Amino acid sequence: MALLAALLIAGLVARTLYVRSQERAAAQAPPKPAPPLELAAADTLVVRTQDFNRTLAVTGGLKAYNSAVVRAKVAAEVKTLSVREGDTVKAGQTIGQLDTLEVDLRVQQAEQNAASARAQLDITRRALDNNRALMAQGFISPTGLENSISNESSARATLQAAVAAVDLARKARADTQLIAPLSGLVSQRLVQTGERVAVDARLVEIVDLSRIELEAAVTPEDVARVAIGQMARLEVDGLAAPVPARVVRINPSTQAGTRAVMVYLSIEPHPNLRQGLFATGTIDLESRRVLAVPTSAVRVDQAQPYVLAVVGDHIALRKVTLGARGELRIDGRVESAVEVTGGVDEGAVLLRGATGALRDGTKVRVPGSATAAATPGASAAR
């Protein structure tokens, strides 16, 4: 029993010494290299000279080219208003009626005043005719005739003023009818039936969506490059695909406070466009062939912009000098891009921004075609 116990203790001691020696050897051995990072073909891009569209970013709200507000031309109560938001109206259509009681009374008053002025004119004319006859017979002096002529002229002027007052009163009665000034859709109904409104009060707003524009504020430094006729692409809230647009007008004056210049872009008709929607887009300023890369491939988390190039089997950090910003067509899609004026040469293989942050020197494995293209570009970048 004593011998068995001694053998067991000796075995445990030997095992412990062996395990410790293995751990010591493993700690002193050099670390195994990490496996290379597998990259897909979609994670890389080859720098090439391409058609580079220099663009200008614009933002703003959509506004109907034609819109109108129906206002009250007389102070009265809203008797009827037959339209609401979203209703379609035609130019010249009667959409409401103001109460006519007060204006009818004013018309009657003006007509009575005109009748009185007409009667007074008749009296002064008869008096003038009589005085002329008496003047010819020598019964009155020339001064009396002149007074009659003045009275007749005054009565005639009074009648003309009364007739004009009748016309104004009748016009006010006609203005109680609310007429749509253009064809379109009702965007706002600002009053309800039974309300009393003042002169020039806003009643209904109508917009014509057949022609919509984007109002974009452009800085004075950039507006010099904008010209009428330039094409643009706009992303509008609620629309999946961009809509084409064209610069049609440039405001000759700046906006007070901001000193920005308003640029107006006409948008192609679309059934889902609405006034007030927010839109962002780019105006095509010029097109030329340059060395450019997608903006997502340029990293800016350091003091100087840089890209991650694939050199052989590892990643190399390359600082770059950037130029103008614009757009590139890559794999059938239009992407935001930037011109590269230094740091990489044509043919270099870069990592896209979707690969995330990688350290300089990270081992990678790329598809054979990308690796083959990386060799001349990487050596040239050095």
C-alpha positions in Angstrom: 0.0 0.0 0.0 2.8 2.3 0.9 4.6 1.5 -2.4 1.3 2.1 -4.4 0.8 5.5 -2.7 4.4 6.5 -3.5 4.0 5.6 -7.2 0.7 7.5 -7.4 2.3 10.6 -5.9 5.3 10.3 -8.2 3.0 10.1 -11.2 1.1 13.2 -10.2 4.3 15.1 -9.8 5.6 14.0 -13.1 2.4 15.0 -14.9 2.4 18.4 -13.3 6.0 19.0 -14.3 5.2 17.9 -17.9 2.2 20.3 -18.1 4.2 23.2 -16.8 7.0 22.5 -19.3 4.5 22.4 -22.2 3.0 25.7 -21.0 6.5 27.3 -20.8 7.4 26.1 -24.3 4.1 27.4 -25.7 4.7 30.8 -24.0 8.2 31.1 -25.5 7.1 30.0 -29.0 6.4 32.7 -31.5 2.6 33.5 -32.0 0.9 31.9 -35.0 0.0 34.4 -37.7 -3.7 35.4 -37.9 -5.5 34.0 -40.9 -5.9 36.4 -43.8 -9.2 38.3 -44.1 -11.3 37.0 -46.9 -12.5 39.7 -49.3 -15.2 39.4 -52.0 -15.0 41.0 -55.4 -17.7 43.5 -54.3 -15.4 44.8 -51.5 -12.8 46.2 -53.9 -12.7 48.6 -56.8 -10.1 49.4 -59.4 -9.1 53.1 -59.8 -9.6 54.1 -63.5 -10.0 57.3 -65.5 -13.7 57.7 -66.2 -16.3 60.2 -67.2 -16.6 62.4 -64.2 -19.7 64.6 -63.9 -19.0 67.6 -61.7 -22.1 68.4 -59.8 -23.6 70.9 -57.4 -25.7 69.7 -54.5 -29.0 71.6 -54.0 -31.9 71.3 -51.6 -35.2 73.0 -51.3 -39.0 72.7 -51.3 -41.3 72.1 -54.3 -43.6 74.8 -55.3 -46.3 75.0 -58.0 -45.5 77.3 -60.8 -49.1 78.6 -60.9 -51.0 79.1 -57.7 -53.7 81.6 -56.5 -55.5 82.6 -53.4 -59.2 83.5 -53.6 -59.8 86.5 -51.4 -62.9 88.3 -50.3 -63.3 91.5 -52.3 -66.1 92.8 -50.0 -66.7 92.5 -46.3 -69.6 90.1 -45.9 -70.7 86.7 -44.5 -69.8 83.5 -46.2 -73.1 82.2 -47.5 -71.8 79.1 -49.3 -68.4 77.5 -50.0 -68.7 74.3 -52.1 -65.0 73.1 -52.2 -62.7 71.5 -49.8 -59.0 70.4 -49.7 -58.3 68.1 -52.6 -61.2 69.1 -54.8 -60.6 69.8 -58.5 -61.7 73.2 -59.8 -61.8 74.7 -63.3 -60.9 78.3 -64.2 -64.0 80.5 -64.0 -65.9 78.0 -61.8 -68.1 79.4 -59.1 -66.9 77.9 -55.8 -68.8 80.0 -53.3 -71.1 82.9 -52.6 -70.9 85.8 -50.1 -74.1 87.3 -48.6 -75.5 90.1 -50.9 -77.9 91.8 -48.5 -75.6 94.8 -47.7 -74.3 95.2 -51.3 -77.9 95.0 -52.7 -78.9 97.9 -50.4 -75.8 99.9 -51.5 -76.8 99.3 -55.1 -80.3 100.6 -54.4 -78.9 103.6 -52.6 -76.6 104.4 -55.5 -79.3 104.0 -58.0 -81.6 106.3 -56.1 -78.8 108.9 -55.8 -78.3 108.6 -59.6 -82.0 109.1 -60.2 -82.0 112.2 -58.0 -78.9 113.6 -59.8 -80.5 112.9 -63.2 -83.7 114.8 -62.1 -81.6 117.7 -60.8 -79.7 117.8 -64.1 -83.0 118.0 -66.0 -84.1 121.0 -63.9 -80.9 122.8 -64.4 -81.0 122.2 -68.2 -84.5 123.6 -68.4 -83.5 126.6 -66.3 -80.5 127.1 -68.6 -82.7 127.0 -71.7 -85.1 129.5 -70.2 -82.3 131.9 -69.2 -80.8 131.7 -72.7 -84.1 132.7 -74.2 -84.5 135.5 -71.6 -80.9 136.6 -72.3 -81.7 136.9 -76.0 -84.7 139.1 -75.2 -82.6 141.2 -72.8 -84.6 140.3 -69.6 -81.6 139.0 -67.6 -78.0 139.9 -67.4 -75.0 137.8 -68.7 -74.1 137.0 -65.1 -77.4 135.2 -64.6 -76.8 133.1 -67.7 -73.3 132.2 -66.5 -74.8 131.1 -63.2 -77.2 128.8 -65.0 -74.4 127.3 -67.1 -72.4 126.6 -63.9 -75.4 125.0 -62.3 -75.9 122.8 -65.3 -72.3 121.7 -65.4 -72.3 121.0 -61.6 -75.5 118.9 -62.0 -74.0 117.0 -64.9 -70.8 116.2 -62.9 -73.0 115.1 -59.9 -74.9 112.7 -62.2 -71.7 111.2 -63.6 -70.4 110.6 -60.0 -73.7 109.0 -59.1 -73.6 106.7 -62.2 -70.0 105.7 -61.3 -71.2 104.9 -57.7 -73.9 102.7 -59.2 -71.3 100.9 -61.3 -69.1 100.4 -58.2 -72.0 99.1 -56.2 -73.0 96.6 -58.9 -69.3 95.5 -59.2 -69.3 94.9 -55.4 -72.4 92.8 -55.9 -70.7 90.8 -58.6 -67.7 90.3 -56.4 -69.8 88.4 -53.9 -69.5 85.4 -56.2 -66.3 83.5 -55.5 -64.7 82.5 -58.8 -61.7 80.1 -59.3 -59.0 82.1 -61.1 -57.2 79.0 -62.5 -57.7 75.3 -62.9 -56.1 73.0 -60.2 -56.6 71.5 -56.8 -57.8 73.2 -53.6 -54.9 73.1 -51.2 -56.4 75.1 -48.3 -59.9 76.1 -47.2 -59.4 78.9 -44.7 -63.0 79.8 -43.8 -66.3 78.1 -43.1 -69.9 78.8 -44.0 -71.4 81.5 -41.7 -68.2 83.3 -40.9 -68.0 87.0 -41.6 -64.8 88.0 -43.5 -63.1 91.3 -44.0 -62.0 92.8 -47.3 -59.0 90.9 -48.8 -59.4 88.0 -46.4 -57.9 84.7 -47.6 -60.7 82.2 -48.4 -59.3 79.4 -50.6 -55.9 78.5 -52.0 -55.7 76.7 -55.4 -52.5 75.1 -56.9 -51.9 73.8 -60.3 -49.7 70.7 -60.1 -49.2 70.3 -63.8 -46.0 72.3 -63.5 -43.8 72.2 -60.4 -40.5 73.8 -59.6 -37.8 73.4 -57.0 -36.6 76.6 -55.3 -33.0 76.0 -54.3 -30.7 78.5 -52.5 -27.2 78.6 -53.9 -24.2 80.3 -52.4 -22.7 83.2 -54.4 -19.5 81.2 -54.9 -21.4 78.4 -56.6 -24.1 80.3 -58.6 -21.5 81.5 -61.1 -21.2 77.9 -62.4 -24.9 77.4 -62.8 -26.4 78.2 -66.2 -30.0 78.0 -67.6 -30.6 74.6 -69.3 -28.3 72.5 -67.1 -29.9 69.1 -66.1 -30.3 67.8 -62.6 -31.6 64.8 -60.7 -33.7 65.1 -57.6 -34.6 62.8 -54.8 -38.1 63.8 -53.6 -39.7 62.6 -50.3 -42.0 59.7 -51.0 -40.6 58.8 -54.5 -38.5 55.7 -54.9 -36.7 56.8 -58.1 -35.1 60.2 -58.8 -36.9 62.6 -61.1 -35.2 64.6 -63.8 -35.2 68.4 -63.7 -33.7 71.4 -65.5 -32.5 74.8 -64.5 -35.0 77.3 -66.0 -34.4 80.6 -64.0 -31.8 82.3 -61.8 -32.9 85.1 -59.5 -31.0 88.3 -60.3 -31.2 89.3 -56.6 -29.8 87.7 -53.4 -31.9 86.8 -50.4 -31.8 89.2 -47.5 -29.7 88.0 -44.6 -28.2 84.8 -46.2 -27.0 86.5 -49.5 -27.9 83.3 -51.3 -29.3 83.3 -54.8 -32.5 81.4 -55.6 -32.2 79.0 -58.5 -35.4 77.5 -60.0 -35.5 74.0 -61.5 -38.4 72.8 -63.5 -39.4 69.2 -62.7 -40.8 66.6 -65.2 -44.5 66.0 -64.4 -45.1 63.2 -61.9 -48.5 62.1 -60.4 -47.1 61.9 -56.9 -45.4 65.4 -56.7 -47.0 67.8 -54.3 -46.3 71.4 -53.3 -44.2 71.7 -50.2 -42.3 68.3 -50.5 -38.6 68.5 -49.7 -36.2 67.5 -52.4 -32.4 67.0 -52.6 -30.4 66.5 -55.7 -27.5 67.6 -57.9 -27.1 69.8 -60.9 -24.7 68.6 -63.6 -22.2 71.4 -64.1 -19.7 69.8 -66.5 -18.3 66.4 -67.6 -14.7 65.4 -68.1 -12.4 62.4 -67.8 -10.4 62.2 -64.6 -9.1 59.8 -62.1 -12.0 59.5 -59.5 -13.2 57.2 -56.8 -16.5 56.8 -54.9 -16.7 59.1 -52.0 -17.4 56.1 -49.7 -13.9 54.7 -50.5 -12.2 57.9 -49.0 -11.7 57.8 -45.3 -11.5 61.0 -43.3 -10.9 59.9 -39.7 -7.4 61.2 -39.8 -5.8 64.6 -40.4 -5.5 63.9 -44.1 -7.9 61.9 -46.3 -6.7 58.4 -47.2 -7.7 55.2 -48.9 -6.9 51.6 -48.2 -5.1 49.9 -51.1 -4.6 46.2 -51.6 -0.9 45.6 -52.1 -0.2 41.9 -52.7 -1.6 40.1 -49.7 -2.0 43.0 -47.3 -3.6 46.4 -46.8 -1.6 49.6 -47.3 -2.7 53.0 -46.2 -2.3 55.7 -48.9 -2.9 59.4 -48.2 -4.6 61.1 -51.2 -5.1 64.6 -52.5 -8.7 65.3 -53.5 -10.2 67.6 -56.1 -13.7 68.4 -57.2 -16.7 66.4 -56.2 -19.2 65.0 -58.6 -20.8 61.7 -59.7 -19.7 58.5 -61.3 -21.7 55.7 -63.0 -20.5 52.5 -61.3 -22.1 49.1 -62.1 -25.1 50.9 -63.7 -25.6 53.1 -60.6 -24.8 56.7 -60.1 -22.7 57.2 -57.0 -21.2 60.3 -55.3 -17.5 60.5 -56.3 -14.5 62.7 -55.8 -11.6 63.5 -58.0 -8.2 62.1 -56.9 -5.3 64.4 -57.9 -2.5 62.5 -56.0 -1.7 59.5 -53.8 -2.9 56.7 -56.0 -2.4 55.9 -59.7 -4.7 54.3 -62.3 -5.0 50.5 -61.8 -4.7 50.5 -58.0 -7.2 48.3 -56.1 -8.9 50.0 -53.2 -11.3 48.9 -50.5 -14.8 50.2 -50.5 -16.2 51.9 -47.5 -18.5 49.0 -46.7 -15.5 46.8 -45.6 -15.2 48.9 -42.4 -12.0 50.1 -40.6 -8.9 47.9 -41.2 -5.4 48.5 -40.0 -2.4 49.2 -42.2 -0.7 45.8 -43.0 -3.7 43.6 -42.4 -3.4 40.3 -44.3 -6.1 39.8 -46.9 -7.1 37.3 -49.5 -8.8 38.7 -52.6 -10.2 37.2 -55.8 -7.5 36.3 -58.4 -8.5 39.0 -60.8 -8.3 41.7 -58.1 -4.9 40.5 -56.9 -3.5 40.5 -60.5 -4.7 44.1 -60.9 -3.3 45.1 -57.6 0.3 44.5 -58.4 1.0 47.3 -61.0 -1.3 49.8 -59.3 0.2 49.2 -55.8 3.8 49.5 -57.0 2.9 52.7 -58.9 1.2 54.1 -55.8 4.5 53.6 -53.9 
